[in-house]
Amino acid sequence: MTYEIITKNVEETTAFAVHLSGHLMPGDVIALEGDLGAGKTAFTKGIAKGLGITRNVNSPTFTIIKEYKGRLPLYHMDVYRMEDEEEDLGFDEYFMGEGVSIVEWAHLIENQLPVEILHIHIYHHENNSRRLVFSPAGKRYEDLCKEIFK
């Protein structure tokens, strides 16, 4: 089952991410996909804001992983420029850690992702709005989606 929401602007996208962050727990993993400029980093900033992170959050394009401290640690990963999808950078340590992992361009390391995961795809929509499609894999994320979309 999938869940969808249309956000009219970046503020609404961020606000929905803040709402989601209130339901996140240690070890949660979000696979974030979308075209360039679709709002992946804006969504991540909303998660960070909801986790009480005050540091500026930006895409970790050249470092692959950035860590932020908040109510829960946030592990923000951008694997777009990884040269070898089989390269072991210890992702599983983050995925099973005490924080929340957000992986931008997650399909590029699909074989390293946990089986239970929340896939979110952000699409450009009409009039600068965005369509967010949530595809939960596993009971934890199915329950999470039911909760945030009720």
N, C-alpha and C positions, 0 to 999 in steps of 0.2 A: 504494500500500500504506500502511496505517496501523499504528501501534504503540500499545499501551495499557499503562498501569500503574495500579493502584489503590494509593493511599497512605492509611494509616489515620488519620493526623493531620498537623498542620502540620509537625512535626519530620521525618516521613518525606518530605513534599513538599519541604521544604528540603534534606534529604539527597540526594534524587534530583537536584535542581537543582545541588547541589555536584558530584555525579558528572558530570553533563552538562558543567559548566563546564570540567572538566579536558580536554575534547575540543574546546573552542571555539578558533577561530582569528580573526585580524584579518579584518574584513569580514563576519563571520557576522551574519545577521539572523534574529531570532526574532519571529514574529507571535504575540502572546499574547492569547487570547480567553477569556472566561468571564463568568458572571454576577457581579454585585456580591457581594463577599465569598467568591468561589469560591477565592481563593488566588493571584491573579496577582501581587500585590506580595510575598507570602511566597515564591513561586517566584523572583521577581527577586532577593530578598534572598539566596536560596541561590546563585544565579549569582554575585552580588557576593561572597559569602563565599568561594566557590571560586576567584574571581579575586584573592583577597587584599585585597579592599576592606574597610577597617575603619570607614569613615564610615557613619553610619546611613542606610539606604536607605529612602525612602518614596515614595509615589506623587507624581509631578510634576504633579498635577492642574491647578494654576493656572499653571505655567510651561511646560508641554508637554514640555520636554526638560531632564533633569538629567544632568550628566556626573560620573563617578566615576573615580578613578585607582587602578589595581591592576596585576596582571601584564599585563593588557590593559585599556585604557580601556573603561568601560561607559557606553553612551548609553541612558538609560532614558527612553522617550517614552510619554506618555499623551495620546492624541489625542481622548479622549472629548468634550472641550469645544471642539474646533476648530469654528469657525462656518462655514468654507468649505473643503470637502474639496479644492478646487482650489488653495488658497493654497499658494504655494511657500515653505516655510520652510527649504529647503536640506537636506531629508532625505537626498537622494542623496549629499551630502558625508559624512554620517555612515555611510550604508550602504556606501560605498566606502572608508571611513576605516580607521584602524589599530586600531579597537576592535570591540566586540560591541554590536550594537543590539538592544534589546528594545522592541517596540512594542505597548503595551496598546491594545485596541480597534482593532487594525490594519485591520479591514474598512472603517473609516471613511475610510481613505486608500488603499484598495486599488489605485487607478490610479497611486500614487506608489511602491508597493513593488517591490522587485526581483523578477524572474521566479523566480530561485532563492532559496528561503526555507524556513525551518522553521516550520510552523504548529503551535502547541500550543493545544489547547482544554482548559480545566479545568472539569469538571462537579462539582456537588454530588453526592455518592453517599450510600448508606445509612450510618447511624450516624456522621455527621460525617466520613466518609472522602471522598476525592476521586478522580475518574477523570480521568486525564490522557491525552489522545489526541494523538499526534504524527503529522502529515501532512507528510512531506518533499516539497519540490518542487525537483528538480534532483539531479544525481549527488552533489554534495558532501553534501547533507543525507540522501540515501538511505544513503550510506556511513556517515554519522555515526549514524543511527538503528540501522543494523545493528551498529555497534560498541557503542553504549551499551545495547542490548537483548540482547546475546548472553549 
